[in-house]
Amino acid sequence: MSRSFEFAKRNIRRTPIQAIAASMVMFLAFFALLVFIILAAGSQITLNYYERKPQVIAFFKDGTTSQDVMAIENALNQETRVTKTKYVSKEDALQIYRNFTKEKPILSELVSANILPDSLEISTKSPEDLEPIAEVLIKEPVVDEVVFPKDVVKNLTSGTRVIRLVGGFAVLFLILFATLQILMIIGFKIRLKRSEIETMRLLGASPSFIRTPFILEGMFYGVVGALGAWVVVYLMLWYFTPFLQGYLEEIKLLPLSPILMLELLGASIIVALVIGCLGSISAVRRYLKI
């Protein structure tokens, strides 16, 4: 096996342009794969966050009694579509407002609990349940206004579906293209070394000894491309994390766990070895007749 590694290293050194081209194609494929996985996971986490939040907020009119609020809350708890309800008093609303405006204390001084409405926050099992619950609440005489982020959840659901579909097709295409690229490059090298391979056969070299360096070479291209893509993606995440955290706010998406990144690295290397091996074996079976 050590001699096979030496032959593979020599093949790579002798054709550096082809080696760089194959590694770059693998880099692009795995860069797209890692970006797709992170985007898909991030969009799903964001969607889950909004699905679990109190999505429907009913604001009560002034003078609404606690008995009225309790009656509505008890009725909602009987609904199978409702997972949780939370009553927010005027004082609670004021505290929430102060937390949001703590960097501008002058705004907090202008607001008192009396001008803020009582409200009821309702969580549902799925985004599709938001509108029916909102329609039930708006009919209540003591309810002044009902708010729910219908467009936000709908757009997130559509966006997640598009990311999965488009990203999946793009990654499959690039992986197929990378496999074919390795097949063509290894096949080109086999044709280039026909006389050397024939000499090795005459000297008694076994078929496996002749094939192995080419297979190792294809696997090397895959690992180099996957490792390079992982490093670039990790550096990009590290650089943009402080900027993105300001937009994500309460969504616990970044920074990504180092363990998760190591798992992505391990999975990428395994997939790269498989792709490099498949491309090389296909080239050997097609062009190396021994």
N, C-alpha and C positions, 0 to 999 in steps of 0.2 A: 504493500500500500504506500510506503514511503516513496518508492520509485515512481508510482503513479502521480503522487503529489508533485514530485520534481518535474515530471514531464508536463503536468498541467501548468505549473509556474513558468516553465520555458515557453509553452504555447502562448501564454498571456503576454509575456515580455516581448515575444517576437512580433506580435500583432497588436500594438497598443491602441491603435485607432479603433479597431473592431471591439476591443475590450471596453474602451470608454463608451462607445456607442451602445453596446449591450447594457452596460451598467446604468447609463442615463435613461434608457427606455424602462428598465426595472425601477429606477428611482421615480420616474413620473407615475408609473402604475401604483407604486406603494404610497407615494405622496397623496395621490387621489384617494386611495383606499383609506389611509389614516384620517385625512380630512373628512371624508364621508362618514366614517365611524364616529368621529368626534361631533360632527354636526348633527348626525342622526340621534346620538345619545343626548346631546345638549337640547335639541328640540323636544325630545320625549320628556326629559326632566322638566323643561319649562312648561310643557303642556300638562304634565302631572301636577305641577305646582299650582297652576291656575284652576285645575279641576278640583283640587283639594281645598282651595281657599273658599271662604264664604262668598259665593258668587252673586247671590241676590241680596240686595240691601233695601229694606222697606223703611222709609222715614215716616214717623208718626206726626200727626197734627198736634199743635199745642193743646193741652188740656186732656190728652189721652190718659186714661187711668191705667194703673198697673193690672187691674182685672181684665181690661180690654186686651192689653198686650199678652197677658198670660193665656187668655182664651185663644188668641191667634196662634201663639206658640204651641199650645197643646194640640190644636187642630193640625198644625204642620207636622208635629212629631208623629201623628198617625199616618202621614203620607209615606208610602214605601219608597218614593223617589227622594225623600229628604234624609240626609245622613246626620246633620247637626244644625242646631240653631243657637244663636248667641244674642242676648239682649245687651245693647250698648246705651247706657244712660247719658244724660247731658254731661255729667261730670266725667264719665269715661271718654266721651267725644272730645271734651276740652283737653283731656290729658293726651289723647292721640294727636290732636291739633298742635299741642305744645311740643310734642316729640318731633313732628314734621318741621316745625319752625324754630327749633332750638338754636339754629345758627343765626336767626333774625329775631331776637327777643322782643323787639318793638312790635312785631306782629302779634305776639301772644298777649301783650298788654292791651291790645285793642279789642280782644274777644273775651267774652264771659260765657259761662255755662248756660245762662238764660236764653241766649240767642241761638244756641245749637239744638237741633231736634233729637229726641230719642229715636233709636233705630233698632232694627232686628236683622241680623245677618244669618243667611240660610245657605248651607252647603248641600249640594245635590250629588247624586251618584254619577251622573254624566252630564256633559254640556247640553245634551238634547233635552234635559229635564228643566233647564233654566227658564225657558219661556213659559211653559205651562204653570210653573210655580209663580212666576211674576204676574201672570194673568189672574191667578187666584187672589193674590195680595192686593192688586190695584182695585179690586172690587170692594175691598173692605172700607167702610165709611171713615174709619179713623186713620187710614193710610193716606199720607199726603203725596208721596212720590215713591216709585220703585225704580231702582237702578240695577242693571246687571250688564257685564261686559260681553254682550252677545257677539259682537264683531271680533273681539280679541280672541276668544276661544275658537270661534269658527275659522279665523284666519290662521291661527296656530295649528289647528287640526289639518287644514288644507296644506299649509307649508310643510308640516311634518311628512305628509303623504307624498308631496312633490319631491322633497329631499330624498326620501327612500327610493322612489321610482327612478328619478333622473340619476341620482348618485349611484344606485345599484347598476344601472345600465352602463354608465360611464366607467365604473370600476371593472365590470365584466369585460367590456371592450378593451380597456387598457391591459388587463391581465392576459387576455387572448392575444393581443398584439405583442406583448412582451414575450410570451411563449413562442410565437411565430418568429420573432426577431432572434431569439436564442437559437431556434431551429435553423434559421438561415445562416447565422454567423458560424455556428458549429459545423453545419454542412459545408460552408465555404472553406473552413479550415481543413476539413477532411479531404476535400478535393485538392486543396493546396498541398497536402502532405501525402498524396497517393504514393509517390515513389518511396518515401520514408516508411510508410505503412507496409508496402510490399516488401521492403528490405527486412523489416521486423518480422514479417511472416516467414520469410525464407530462413531467418535465423532461429526460428522455432518459438517466437513469442505467442502466448495463448491469446485467444480472442478477447477474454476478459481484461487481460493486461493492456491490449490495444484500445479497448473501449473506455476503460475507467478514467484515463486522463481527460477525455472529452466531456464525460459526465461531470467530473469534479469541476471542470472549467465552467460549465453552465451553472452549476450550483454556486460557484464563487460569484458570478455576475449577479445572481439573484440576491445573495446575502449582502453584497456591497450596496446594491440599489436600495434594499429594504433598510439597511442600517443608516445610509445617508438620508433617506426620506424621514426616518424617525428622528434623527438629530435635528433636521431643519424644522420639522413640525414642533418638536419640543422647544427649540429656541424661539420660534414664533409665538408659542403659547406663553412662554416666560416673559417675552417682551410686551405682548399685548394684554396680559392679564390685568395689570393695574388700570389700564384704560377701559377694559370691558367690564370690570367689576362695578364701575360707576353707573353703568346702564342696567346691569342685572339686579342691583340692589339686593332684595331679599332672597332672590333665587340662588341657592347654594350650588353653583355650577363650577365656578373657578375659585381658587386654582385646582387643577386636576391632581388627584392623588398620585404620588410617585409610584405607588404599587400598581395603580392602573396603567401608568405609562410603561412600567416594566413588563406588565402582562401584554400590552400592545406590542412591545418590542419582541418579546418571545414569540407571540403569535405571528408577527410579521416575518421573523426569521424562518419559522417552520413553513409558512406558506411559500416564502421565497425559495427554500430548499426544494419544496415539492415542484414549484413551477420550473426552476432551473433544471431539476432532474428530468421532468417530463419533456421539456424542450430538447434537452441533450439526448435523451434516449430516443426520441422521435427522429432526430437528425442521424444518430448512429444507425438506427434500423433502416433508415431510408437511403443513406449515402455510403455506409461502411459495410461492404459485402465481404464478410470473412467467415 
